[in-house]
Amino acid sequence: MTQLILGVLLFIVLGGFLLERWLDYINMKHTVPVLPGELDDIYDKDEYRKSQLYKKVNTKFSFITSTFSVLLLSLALTLGIFGLLDQYLSSRVDSYYLLVLLFFGVLAFVSDILSVPFEVYDTFKIEEKYGFNRTTPVTYVADKLKGWLLMIILGGGLLLLITWLYHVTGKYFWILAWGALTVFSIFMNMFYSNLIVPLFNKQRPLEEGELRQSIENFARQTGYNLANVYVIDGSKRSSKANAYFTGLGPKKRIVLYDTLINDLQVDEIIAVLAHEIGHYKKKHSLQGLIAGIVQTGIMLFLFSLFVAIPEFSRALGGSEASFHLGLIAFSIIYSPVSMIIGLLTNYISRKNEYEADAYASDHYNADALISGLKKLTRNNLSNLTPHPLYVFFNYSHPTLLQRIRHLKQDH
């Protein structure tokens, strides 16, 4: 039975890897002889060739990094590395809670260290070559250290809480763990921009002027209760532009990347924000939060059904059932379920994007939104012609062509 479970784990790992690489391959090879008329003004000939090269370079690099990762995981499963680590730590610590923290801490730290060469190459070679990187070595190291600190405090704290709930309440731990993670998720939705973002970026209120006045006027017209508008120094890491809404209830705020302000005209920025307000008006963000909470509950319930079954821990090299080895096995077994759920959530997300686009068209200006989306696509060297299957599996947004045609149809 143990060998059968190990075989299933390896099959899932390798099967998922092959599916993802096949999707990457057909997407990399997918081109069209002539761009549709809606897209032919985005790139000139040289820029289009550059965007295709950027896609190919990233796809090939993803193949290298994912191959390295899957080989390490396959070796760890085959050689029983997880079980050996468990035995080593168990012989040196008396507290089970400390054992769990050290077990996952070692795995996370080793995994992160092994990923550093790939991250450095991606940031300072690929992104630098195509003109996107603004990260300095000092910023990269600082981000890494801050990330580790957050992982220890937040990740370690949640792991400790869930482990304690499991040992105190037994098989019904998932209910209390679900409640704890729900509270944490809501808290982070409300205060992420206040507590976490300042560790990595500077945020300042948008200065008075045409843009701020236009944003505030549009927010009032649409009945959006806006607490403040902030500008974030995204340009310290990348030239790519972005904007997002954050918070719940009275804690809502708009955050604009400084690169977005530099790249887009005022009417285009308002159109992008109108799209985001459309998500709020259609309650997409709330629906996403609720859906995430429900998914977490389902996952924890399924985990509770087999965490105490010793064969899963033994398949990883353990000698008996354990919470931490069971969690590793479950994370692998659950991945196909997660993929299926991801297909559904991506489908819903793409539908929501159309609805938010329609809101921006009805309440502001479709042409300004199309113009803004085209500029963002050009500045990010985005792929104009992704393969339909790749879109189905991986895209949470419709393609640019689909969005433009949908907007023009509504308009």
C-alpha positions as CSV (number, residue, x, y, z in Angstrom):
1,M,0.0,0.0,0.0
2,T,2.8,2.4,0.9
3,Q,4.5,1.8,-2.5
4,L,1.2,2.3,-4.3
5,I,0.7,5.7,-2.6
6,L,4.3,6.7,-3.4
7,G,3.6,5.8,-7.1
8,V,0.4,7.8,-7.1
9,L,2.3,10.8,-5.6
10,L,5.0,10.6,-8.3
11,F,2.4,10.2,-11.0
12,I,0.6,13.3,-9.9
13,V,3.9,15.3,-9.7
14,L,5.2,14.2,-13.1
15,G,1.7,14.3,-14.8
16,G,1.2,17.9,-13.7
17,F,4.7,18.8,-14.9
18,L,4.1,17.3,-18.3
19,L,0.7,19.0,-18.7
20,E,2.1,22.4,-17.8
21,R,5.1,22.1,-20.1
22,W,2.9,20.9,-23.0
23,L,0.7,23.9,-22.5
24,D,3.8,26.2,-22.4
25,Y,5.1,24.6,-25.6
26,I,1.9,25.0,-27.7
27,N,1.6,28.5,-26.4
28,M,5.1,29.4,-27.4
29,K,4.6,28.0,-30.9
30,H,1.2,29.6,-31.4
31,T,1.4,32.5,-33.8
32,V,-0.9,34.0,-36.4
33,P,0.3,35.1,-39.8
34,V,-1.5,38.5,-39.6
35,L,-2.6,40.2,-36.5
36,P,-6.3,41.1,-36.2
37,G,-7.1,44.7,-37.1
38,E,-7.9,45.5,-33.5
39,L,-4.3,44.7,-32.5
40,D,-2.3,45.9,-35.4
41,D,-1.5,49.4,-33.9
42,I,0.0,48.0,-30.7
43,Y,3.4,47.0,-31.9
44,D,5.5,47.9,-34.9
45,K,7.4,45.2,-36.6
46,D,10.4,45.3,-34.3
47,E,8.4,45.6,-31.1
48,Y,6.2,42.6,-32.1
49,R,9.3,40.5,-32.8
50,K,10.7,41.6,-29.4
51,S,7.4,40.5,-27.7
52,Q,7.6,37.1,-29.3
53,L,11.2,36.7,-28.2
54,Y,10.3,37.7,-24.7
55,K,7.6,35.0,-24.7
56,K,10.0,32.3,-25.9
57,V,12.8,33.3,-23.5
58,N,10.4,33.2,-20.5
59,T,8.9,29.9,-21.7
60,K,12.3,28.2,-22.0
61,F,13.4,29.6,-18.7
62,S,10.2,28.3,-17.0
63,F,11.0,24.9,-18.5
64,I,14.4,24.9,-16.8
65,T,13.2,26.1,-13.4
66,S,10.2,23.7,-13.3
67,T,12.3,20.8,-14.5
68,F,14.8,21.5,-11.7
69,S,11.9,21.7,-9.1
70,V,10.2,18.5,-10.2
71,L,13.4,16.6,-10.2
72,L,14.2,17.7,-6.7
73,L,10.7,16.8,-5.5
74,S,10.8,13.4,-7.3
75,L,14.2,12.6,-5.7
76,A,12.9,13.7,-2.3
77,L,9.9,11.4,-2.6
78,T,11.9,8.4,-4.0
79,L,14.7,8.6,-1.5
80,G,12.4,9.3,1.5
81,I,14.1,12.7,2.2
82,F,11.0,14.0,4.0
83,G,11.1,11.0,6.3
84,L,14.8,11.3,6.9
85,L,14.4,15.0,7.9
86,D,11.6,14.1,10.2
87,Q,13.7,11.4,11.9
88,Y,16.7,13.7,12.2
89,L,14.7,16.5,13.8
90,S,12.7,14.1,16.0
91,S,15.9,12.8,17.6
92,R,17.0,16.4,18.5
93,V,13.9,18.2,19.8
94,D,11.3,17.1,22.4
95,S,8.5,19.4,21.5
96,Y,6.3,18.3,18.6
97,Y,5.3,21.9,17.9
98,L,9.0,22.9,17.6
99,L,9.5,19.8,15.4
100,V,6.7,20.9,12.9
101,L,8.1,24.5,12.8
102,L,11.6,23.3,12.2
103,F,10.5,20.7,9.6
104,F,8.7,23.2,7.4
105,G,11.2,25.9,8.2
106,V,14.1,23.8,6.8
107,L,12.1,22.8,3.7
108,A,11.1,26.4,3.0
109,F,14.5,27.8,3.6
110,V,16.3,25.2,1.5
111,S,13.7,25.6,-1.3
112,D,14.1,29.4,-1.2
113,I,17.9,29.3,-1.3
114,L,17.9,26.9,-4.2
115,S,15.6,29.2,-6.1
116,V,17.9,32.3,-5.6
117,P,20.1,31.6,-8.7
118,F,17.0,31.3,-10.9
119,E,15.4,34.5,-9.4
120,V,18.7,36.4,-9.9
121,Y,19.0,35.3,-13.5
122,D,15.3,36.2,-14.2
123,T,15.5,39.6,-12.6
124,F,19.0,40.8,-13.6
125,K,19.4,39.0,-16.9
126,I,16.0,38.4,-18.6
127,E,14.1,41.4,-17.2
128,E,17.1,43.6,-17.5
129,K,17.7,42.6,-21.2
130,Y,14.1,43.6,-22.1
131,G,14.2,46.8,-20.2
132,F,11.9,46.0,-17.3
133,N,14.2,45.5,-14.3
134,R,14.7,48.4,-11.9
135,T,15.6,46.2,-8.9
136,T,19.1,46.8,-7.4
137,P,21.0,44.0,-5.7
138,V,20.5,45.9,-2.3
139,T,16.7,45.9,-2.9
140,Y,16.7,42.3,-3.9
141,V,18.5,41.2,-0.7
142,A,16.3,43.5,1.4
143,D,13.2,42.0,-0.1
144,K,14.5,38.5,0.5
145,L,15.2,39.1,4.2
146,K,11.9,40.8,4.7
147,G,10.1,37.9,3.0
148,W,11.8,35.4,5.3
149,L,10.8,37.5,8.3
150,L,7.2,37.5,7.2
151,M,7.3,33.8,6.5
152,I,8.6,33.2,10.1
153,I,6.1,35.4,11.8
154,L,2.9,34.9,9.7
155,G,3.5,31.5,8.2
156,G,5.1,30.1,11.4
157,G,2.3,31.5,13.5
158,L,-0.5,30.1,11.4
159,L,1.2,26.7,11.1
160,L,1.7,26.6,14.9
161,L,-2.0,27.5,15.5
162,I,-3.3,24.8,13.1
163,T,-1.0,22.2,14.5
164,W,-2.1,23.0,18.0
165,L,-5.8,22.9,17.0
166,Y,-5.2,19.4,15.4
167,H,-3.7,18.0,18.5
168,V,-6.3,19.6,20.8
169,T,-9.5,18.9,18.9
170,G,-8.6,15.8,16.8
171,K,-10.5,15.1,13.5
172,Y,-12.7,18.1,13.9
173,F,-9.8,20.5,14.0
174,W,-10.6,21.6,10.4
175,I,-13.6,23.6,11.6
176,L,-11.7,25.7,14.0
177,A,-8.7,26.0,11.6
178,W,-11.2,27.1,8.9
179,G,-12.5,29.8,11.2
180,A,-9.0,31.0,12.1
181,L,-7.9,31.2,8.5
182,T,-11.1,33.0,7.6
183,V,-10.5,35.6,10.2
184,F,-6.9,36.0,9.0
185,S,-8.0,36.3,5.3
186,I,-10.5,39.0,6.1
187,F,-8.0,40.8,8.3
188,M,-5.4,40.8,5.5
189,N,-7.9,42.0,3.0
190,M,-8.6,45.0,5.2
191,F,-5.1,45.9,6.4
192,Y,-2.6,44.4,3.9
193,S,-2.0,47.8,2.3
194,N,-1.4,49.4,5.7
195,L,0.7,46.7,7.3
196,I,2.5,44.6,4.7
197,V,3.0,46.9,1.7
198,P,5.0,49.6,3.6
199,L,7.6,46.9,4.4
200,F,8.5,46.8,0.7
201,N,7.3,50.0,-0.9
202,K,6.7,53.6,-0.1
203,Q,3.1,54.8,-0.4
204,R,2.2,58.5,-0.5
205,P,-1.2,60.2,-1.1
206,L,-1.7,61.3,-4.7
207,E,-0.9,65.0,-4.9
208,E,-3.6,67.5,-5.7
209,G,-4.1,68.1,-9.4
210,E,-6.1,67.0,-12.4
211,L,-5.7,63.3,-11.8
212,R,-6.7,63.3,-8.2
213,Q,-9.6,65.6,-8.9
214,S,-10.8,63.4,-11.7
215,I,-10.6,60.2,-9.6
216,E,-12.5,61.8,-6.7
217,N,-15.2,63.2,-9.1
218,F,-15.7,59.8,-10.7
219,A,-15.8,58.1,-7.4
220,R,-18.5,60.5,-6.2
221,Q,-20.5,60.0,-9.4
222,T,-20.5,56.3,-9.0
223,G,-21.2,56.3,-5.3
224,Y,-17.8,54.7,-4.5
225,N,-16.9,55.5,-0.9
226,L,-13.2,56.3,-1.4
227,A,-11.0,56.7,1.7
228,N,-7.9,57.9,-0.2
229,V,-5.8,57.6,-3.3
230,Y,-2.1,56.5,-3.0
231,V,0.8,56.3,-5.3
232,I,3.3,53.4,-4.8
233,D,6.9,53.4,-6.0
234,G,6.6,50.3,-8.2
235,S,9.3,51.8,-10.4
236,K,11.9,50.8,-7.8
237,R,11.6,47.2,-9.0
238,S,10.1,47.2,-12.5
239,S,8.9,49.4,-15.3
240,K,5.7,47.4,-15.6
241,A,2.6,49.3,-14.5
242,N,-0.3,48.3,-12.3
243,A,-3.1,49.6,-10.1
244,Y,-5.3,47.9,-7.5
245,F,-8.1,48.4,-5.0
246,T,-7.7,47.1,-1.5
247,G,-9.7,46.9,1.7
248,L,-13.2,46.2,2.9
249,G,-15.9,48.5,4.2
250,P,-14.5,52.0,5.2
251,K,-10.9,50.8,4.6
252,K,-11.1,50.9,0.8
253,R,-8.3,52.7,-1.0
254,I,-7.0,53.0,-4.6
255,V,-3.3,52.4,-5.1
256,L,-1.6,53.5,-8.3
257,Y,1.8,52.5,-9.4
258,D,3.9,55.5,-10.3
259,T,4.7,53.7,-13.6
260,L,1.0,53.7,-14.4
261,I,0.8,57.4,-13.9
262,N,3.8,57.9,-16.2
263,D,2.5,55.6,-19.0
264,L,-1.2,56.5,-19.2
265,Q,-3.2,59.7,-19.8
266,V,-5.6,60.9,-17.2
267,D,-8.7,59.6,-19.1
268,E,-7.1,56.2,-19.6
269,I,-6.2,55.9,-15.8
270,I,-9.8,56.8,-14.9
271,A,-11.1,54.2,-17.3
272,V,-8.8,51.6,-15.7
273,L,-10.1,52.7,-12.3
274,A,-13.7,52.6,-13.6
275,H,-13.1,48.9,-14.4
276,E,-11.9,48.3,-10.9
277,I,-14.9,50.1,-9.4
278,G,-17.0,47.9,-11.6
279,H,-15.6,44.9,-9.8
280,Y,-16.6,46.5,-6.5
281,K,-20.1,47.4,-7.8
282,K,-20.7,43.9,-9.1
283,K,-19.4,42.5,-5.8
284,H,-16.7,40.5,-7.5
285,S,-14.1,41.0,-4.8
286,L,-16.6,39.9,-2.1
287,Q,-17.6,36.9,-4.2
288,G,-13.9,36.0,-4.6
289,L,-13.2,36.3,-0.9
290,I,-16.2,34.1,-0.1
291,A,-15.2,31.6,-2.8
292,G,-11.7,31.4,-1.3
293,I,-13.1,30.8,2.2
294,V,-15.3,28.0,0.9
295,Q,-12.4,26.4,-1.0
296,T,-10.2,26.6,2.2
297,G,-13.0,24.8,4.1
298,I,-13.3,22.1,1.5
299,M,-9.5,21.6,1.5
300,L,-9.3,21.4,5.3
301,F,-12.1,18.9,5.5
302,L,-10.5,16.6,2.9
303,F,-7.2,16.9,4.7
304,S,-8.9,15.9,8.0
305,L,-10.1,12.7,6.4
306,F,-6.8,11.1,5.8
307,V,-4.1,13.0,7.9
308,A,-4.2,10.3,10.5
309,I,-3.8,7.4,8.0
310,P,-0.2,6.2,8.5
311,E,0.3,5.0,4.9
312,F,0.5,8.5,3.6
313,S,3.3,9.4,6.1
314,R,5.1,6.1,5.4
315,A,5.0,6.8,1.7
316,L,7.2,9.9,2.5
317,G,9.6,7.8,4.6
318,G,8.0,8.3,8.0
319,S,7.5,5.5,10.5
320,E,4.0,6.5,11.6
321,A,1.2,8.9,10.9
322,S,2.2,12.5,11.5
323,F,0.5,15.8,10.9
324,H,3.5,17.4,9.0
325,L,4.2,14.4,6.7
326,G,0.5,14.0,6.1
327,L,0.3,17.7,5.1
328,I,3.1,17.2,2.5
329,A,1.4,14.2,1.0
330,F,-2.0,15.9,0.9
331,S,-0.6,19.0,-0.8
332,I,0.5,16.7,-3.7
333,I,-2.7,14.6,-3.8
334,Y,-4.8,17.8,-3.7
335,S,-3.1,19.4,-6.6
336,P,-5.3,17.9,-9.3
337,V,-8.4,19.0,-7.3
338,S,-6.8,22.4,-7.1
339,M,-6.3,22.5,-10.8
340,I,-9.9,21.7,-11.5
341,I,-11.1,24.4,-9.1
342,G,-8.6,26.7,-10.7
343,L,-10.3,26.1,-14.1
344,L,-13.6,27.1,-12.6
345,T,-12.3,30.1,-10.8
346,N,-10.5,31.3,-14.0
347,Y,-13.7,30.9,-16.0
348,I,-15.6,33.0,-13.4
349,S,-12.8,35.5,-13.3
350,R,-12.8,36.0,-17.0
351,K,-16.6,36.5,-16.9
352,N,-16.2,39.1,-14.2
353,E,-13.6,40.9,-16.2
354,Y,-16.1,41.3,-19.0
355,E,-18.7,42.7,-16.6
356,A,-16.2,45.1,-15.1
357,D,-15.2,46.2,-18.6
358,A,-18.9,46.8,-19.4
359,Y,-19.3,48.9,-16.3
360,A,-16.4,51.1,-17.3
361,S,-17.9,51.4,-20.8
362,D,-21.3,52.3,-19.5
363,H,-20.2,54.7,-16.8
364,Y,-17.1,56.3,-18.3
365,N,-15.5,55.6,-21.7
366,A,-14.9,52.4,-23.6
367,D,-12.4,54.0,-26.0
368,A,-10.2,55.3,-23.1
369,L,-10.2,51.8,-21.6
370,I,-9.2,50.2,-24.8
371,S,-6.4,52.8,-25.3
372,G,-5.1,52.2,-21.8
373,L,-5.2,48.4,-22.1
374,K,-3.2,48.7,-25.4
375,K,-0.6,50.9,-23.8
376,L,-0.2,48.5,-20.8
377,T,0.1,45.6,-23.3
378,R,2.7,47.3,-25.3
379,N,4.8,48.5,-22.3
380,N,4.7,45.0,-20.8
381,L,5.5,43.2,-24.1
382,S,2.4,41.0,-23.5
383,N,1.7,38.1,-25.8
384,L,-1.1,39.2,-28.2
385,T,-1.9,35.7,-29.5
386,P,-1.9,33.1,-26.7
387,H,-3.1,29.6,-27.6
388,P,-6.8,29.1,-26.6
389,L,-6.0,26.0,-24.5
390,Y,-3.3,28.0,-22.6
391,V,-5.8,30.7,-22.0
392,F,-8.4,28.2,-20.8
393,F,-6.0,26.7,-18.2
394,N,-4.0,29.7,-17.1
395,Y,-5.7,33.1,-17.8
396,S,-7.8,34.8,-15.2
397,H,-8.4,37.6,-17.7
398,P,-9.8,37.4,-21.2
399,T,-7.2,38.1,-23.9
400,L,-6.8,41.7,-25.0
401,L,-8.5,40.9,-28.4
402,Q,-11.5,39.3,-26.6
403,R,-11.8,42.3,-24.3
404,I,-11.6,44.8,-27.1
405,R,-14.2,43.0,-29.2
406,H,-16.5,42.7,-26.2
407,L,-16.1,46.4,-25.4
408,K,-16.8,47.4,-29.0
409,Q,-19.8,45.1,-29.1
410,D,-21.3,46.7,-26.0
411,H,-20.3,50.2,-27.1
